[in-house]
Amino acid sequence: MIVKCVATVLFMASVASSALAQQGSAPVGPFIFATNDRVSLKPDGSYLFNHTDGKLVFEAQIAPDVRIFDNFVGALERVLKKDRPRVFAYSVYGTFLTRLRMFDVASKPVRSPSYMPKGTVQLAWLRNLSGEDSEDKQAEFRRGPIEMWLINAIPFGHHSNGQNGCLFKNQTRQGEECVPEPPSAPEATDVNTDNGSFSTNYIRIGLEYRRFHPEGDDDVETRPVTRREWGIGGSVEMNPSGYFGGSISDSLRPLYGPARYRLTADFAAGNVRLVPKFWKRLQPGETEKPRMLHCGRAWLDGSFTLIQGGAESVNNVVTVEAACLPARWGGAGLFVRYYYGQDYYNAAFLENLNRVQFGVTFLQGKFLAFTPVP
């Protein structure tokens, strides 16, 4: 309990300091991809959060991107030309994603982190759908909407926990092998989640349709800035045997679920004003206009994942997430998520979660700033 309180205090202090540091910044500044930015669409995002579960102190997801090359800068210029061309864009980058859980047991260990490096290739086709019958031709063609078809491919992704113990509690290691064979229908309690070795490599490919709605110009620049966007899509993930070192083992394959089919939908908007709040206690007879909680970016998204070929006890996954990144918090914000289904934390793959997760997210999503070409 003491550790939880200390962690909460430190977290709130970091958010407060970030908010103070950003008081002089433009409200939408942290939520725009400028034309000199390297663009990644739908990044994984970084989170610090807790569950409605007393067994955890906190959980974190850290997901820095390393951009290799892309041409999105030029694409965001060309798509606003008056002839409204269909523009091709691409991006290639790597993500060193890590997930951590601190357990509320003796010594508060961060046990068996998930190491999930991956390479991503994104191919996009953008088109300006501005109307041609507006009296103000220039304003109309800058307002869009802009449609995009996105292929989001991971030709190689890895998921492991860096442990050298046997995956099941009844096994002992003999050289590189663990014996005896695991039970044919193991329970979650049979899995060694303390130091059991978990590893798989995967391939994923997805297709998504998105619409961006630029509405007006940025306060600082003269580029149309996306104020809202939405998208729907789907993806297929395969965990093949023998796919480079660290691929899924023959004993893990029928339990984990090597094939995964995912459907997603999301909506994001800028400059969203939420519930009013008062900054000081009012005295009898005093009145004050309430101030609104101003989200520089807010979003709502959901997903459904069908897991095929796994243990019968493993449930398909449903997630719903809502978030608000206040305009003056420098890119940090608050989120709440409902998660149901197979646990995504490496060796906990036979466990199912049914929890609400809540906490902070950092700079995971920004709006595009389109640059018109004269």
N, C-alpha and C positions, 0 to 999 in steps of 0.2 A: 504494500500500500504506500509506503514512504517513497519507494522508487517511482511509482506511478505519479505521485504528487510532484516530485522533483522534475520528472520528465515533462509534465504538463506545464509547470512554471517556466522551464527553459524554453519550451516550444512557444508559449504565449509571448515571452520576452523577445524571441527572435522575430516573431510576426510583427510585434509592436515596433521594433527598431526598423524593420523594413518599411513599415507604413510611414514612420516619421521621415525616413530617408527619401521618400517619394513625394512628400507634400508639395514640392514645387514642380513636379512633372506634369505633363499633359495627361488628362484622364485616360485617353485611349493609347498612350504611348507604348506600354508593355504588350499590347495586344495586336501589333501591326507587324507584318513581314515587310520591311523596307526593301527597296529594289536591290540593295547590296547585301541582303541577308541570304544565307544558304537555306533553302526552303525544304522542310520535311512535312509532308501532309500526314495527318493522323499519327503523330508520334506516340510512344508508349506512355510518356509522362512520368514524373517523379512524385511519390506520395509518402507521407508520414501519417499513420493512422492507428486506430484501435478498433477492436471488435466488441460486440456485445457478448463477450466471453471472458470470464474471470481468469482463464489460464494464461492470458497474454498480457505483457506490459505494453508492448507496441509492435507494430509491423511497419516495414518500410519497403518501398520500391525505388531504386535509383536507376535512371535510364538515360545517361548521356549519349548523344549522337556524335559520331565523327564523320563529317561529310567528306566524301572522296571527290565527286564531281557532279555537276548538274547544269541545266540550262534554263531553270525556272525564271531567272532574272529577265532574260530576253523574251521568254514566253509571255510574261505578264505585261510586257510592253506591246508585243505584236497583237495580242488578242483584242486590244482596244482600237486597232486601226479601223478606219471608216468602212473598208470593204468587208469587215467582220470575218476574217479568215478562221479556218479550223487550225489550231496551233498544236504542235506536238512538243511535249516537254518530258524530261527524264531526270532522275535523281538516283545516285548510288551512294549508300552510306552504311556504316556499321554502328551497332548499338551494343554497349557493354552493360546489359541489364542485369541487375542483382536484386534479389529479394531477401529480406532479413526478418526473422521473428525473434523477439526477446520473450522468453517464457517466464511466467510468474511462479518459479520454483526456487529452491535453494541456489544461491549465487547468481540468479537471474541470467542464465546463459542465452546467448544468441546461437541457437542450435541449427546446424546443417543448413547454411544459407543456400539459396538457389542461384547458381551461376548460369546465365542465359545469354551468352554472346550470340550475335546473329548478323548476317549481312542482308541488306534489303535493296531491291531494285524497284523503282516506281516509274511507270510509264503512263503518261497522261495526255489526253486529247481535250483541248479547251475550245470553246466556241462562244462568241458573243451573240446573245439572243435579243439584243436591244431592238425595240420596235422602230420601224422606218417611217411612221406616219406622224411623228411628233413635230410640233412647230419648232422646238428648240432641238435641232439635230445633234449639236455637239453634246448637250447635257444628256440627251437620251442615249446616245451610243456609249457614253461613259457609265451609265447606270446599270447596264446589263438587263436581265441577269446573265451570268456566265455559267454555262454548263460544262461539266467535266466528266469524262469517263476515265477511271483510274484502274490500272492493273498494279496491284501491290503484291510483289513476289519476294519470298524469302528462299533463295536457292540453297542456303545452308543455315540452320539454326541448331544450337546445342543447349541442352538442359541437364545439369548435373549438380551434385552437392559436395564434391570434393572429399568424400569420405572413403575409408578403406575397409570398413567392417562389412560383414555379410548382410544382405538385405533382409533376411528372415532370422528370427531369434533362435530357431532350432538348428541353425547352420554354423559350421566352423570353417575357417579358411584353411585350405591346403594348397599352398602355392598361389596360383592365380585363380583357383576354383574354390567355390563354397559348396560343401556337402552337408547333409544329403540334399536331394531335390526338394524344392519347396512344396508345401501341401497343394493338392490339386484345386482346392477351394479355400484359400486362406482367409482368415478374418483380419480386420484392421489391426487387432491386437497382436497378430503374429509378425507384423512388420517391425523391423528394428529402425525406429525413427531417430534414435540417438546418434548412431554413426554408420547406419547401413548405406552401402554404396548404391546410388541411383544415377543412371545416365541414359540419355537417348539423344539422337540427332533427328532432325525433322526437315521436311520441305513443306512450304505453304504457298499457295497462290490464291489471290482473291480478286474479285471484280467489284467495283463500286461506281455508283452514279451520284454526282454531287451538283448542287447549284449554289453559287455565290451571288449575293445581292448587294452590290455597291450602292450606297445611298448617300450622295453628297461627298464633299472633300474633307480630307483630314484637316484638323485645326492648325497643324504645323506645316505640312506639305500641301501641295496642290493635286495630290493623287486621289482618285476615288478609292475609298476604303470599304472593305466588306463589313457591313453592319449585321448581317445575318447570313446563315448558310444551313443547309441540311443535306443529308445523304442517306442512302440505303445500299447495302451490299452483302456479299457472301464470300466465304473462303473455304478451301479444302486443305487440310493438313494431314500429311502422311509421315509415319515414323518407320522407315524401312529398315530391315535387318541388314547389317553389313555396310551401312552408309558411313564410311570413314570410321576412324577410331572413336570409341565412345558411343557407338550406336546401340539401339535397344537390344537387350539380351533375349534369348529364347524363353527364359523363365519369366521375364517381365512383360513381354509382348502381349500374351493373352489376358493379363491382369490390368495393365495400364490403359489399354484402348488405343491402338496405333492409328486409327482413322478418326478424324474429327471434322465435322461440317458445321460451319458457323454462319448465322444470319445476324446482321447488325442494322441499326437505324439510329440516327442522332440529329439533333437540332441545336444550333448555337446562335446567340444574339449578343450584340454589343449595347452598352449604355442602358442596361436594364435596371429599373428602379424597383426595389422590393419594399418590404414593410417599413413604415415610418418608425423613427426612434427619436427619443428626447435625450439631449446631451447633459441636461442638468435637472435636478429635482425642482419642480415648480412650487412656489409658495401659494397659499390660498389667494385667489383672485388674479394670479398671474396667468398670462397666456403666451404661448410661443408656438411658432409654426414648426411642425415636426420636420425633421430631416430624414431623407430617405437613404436606405442602404443602396449604394450605387455600384452595380457590377459592371466593370469594364468589359468583362466577358462572362456569360453564363451559358450553361449547356445542360441538356438532358439527353441521355443515350441509353440504349438497351441492347441486349444480345441474347441469342439462344444458341447453344452448342450441343449438337448431337454426337455422342461418343459411341463409336462402333467397334466391336471386337474386344471390349474390356470385361472385367469381372461383373457378374450379375448385380453385385451390391453397389456398383458405381452408378451414380445418378447423372443424367444430363445436366448441363449448366445453364442457369438463367441469371442475368445480371441487369440491374437498373441503377443508373447513377445520375445524380444532379449535382451541380457545382456552381459556385459564384466566386469569381476573382475580382475583388473590389478594385476600383479604378486606381486607388492610391496606395496599393499594397505592393507595388513593384513586381507584379507577376505571380505573387502567392495568393492563395485563396482557400476557401473551405469547400468540402464536398461531403456527400453522404451516398452510400452505395448499399444496395441489397444484393447479396450473393447467395445462390442456392445451387448445390451440386457438388461434383467431385472436387476435393481439395487440390489446389494447384501447386502446393508447396512440396516439391520433389517426393521424398519417400512417404509422404502422407497420402499417396494416390488412392488408397483403399478407404479413406475417410471421406465423409460428406459434410459439407458446411451448410448451415441455414442461419445466416447472421447478417446483421447490419454493421457496416464498416463506416467510420467517420473520422475526419481529420483534415489534413492540409495537403494541397497539391501545388506544384511549382511549375510555372512557365511551360506547360505542356501543349498549349494550343494558342495560336495567335492568328489574327486575321490577315488576309492578303491585301496588299496595297498595289493596285494596278496603275501602271504609268503610261499615260497616253503618248503616242508618237505624233508629232505635228504632221 
